[in-house]
Amino acid sequence: MIDEVRGAILPFLIAIGGVYGLVLVLLGWKLGCWHFFKYHSCIPEIEKMGTTPSLGQKPGGTVVICGGSIAGLLAAQVCSDFFKYVIIVEPEQWLTSEDVPLPTWLADHLLS
């Protein structure tokens, strides 16, 4: 009798284990997709476009402005109202060196 019960229950337990395993795999897949969607895509940010943050509240994040010309500085000023950090990247090497070239109008006056 025990062998008959064991023979009837064993396929049932195997089927339940298979269903449980399938549910775990699907749940893991859904969690992985959710994590990728939330942290590695821009779709949640696109949904926020057009909304204005409340006064005094800046969303977290950093914006990088390439170029420190007038347009770059203006873009940095505008972005400073909406982002927590603003970084300006200027590729000109002479800006960081000690021997900054003289402006031409000053060089003309010093030579004469």
Stockholm file with secondary structure:
# STOCKHOLM 1.0

chainA/1-112         MIDEVRGAILPFLIAIGGVYGLVLVLLGWKLGCWHFFKYHSCIPEIEKMGTTPSLGQKPGGTVVICGGSIAGLLAAQVCSDFFKYVIIVEPEQWLTSEDVPLPTWLADHLLS
#=GR chainA/1-112 SS CHHHHHHHHHHHHHHHHHHHHHHHHHHHHHHHHHHHHHHHCSHHHHHHTTCCCCTTCCCSCEEEEECCSHHHHHHHHHHHTTCSEEEEECCCGGGSSSCCCCCHHHHHHHHC
#=GC SS_cons         CHHHHHHHHHHHHHHHHHHHHHHHHHHHHHHHHHHHHHHHCSHHHHHHTTCCCCTTCCCSCEEEEECCSHHHHHHHHHHHTTCSEEEEECCCGGGSSSCCCCCHHHHHHHHC
//
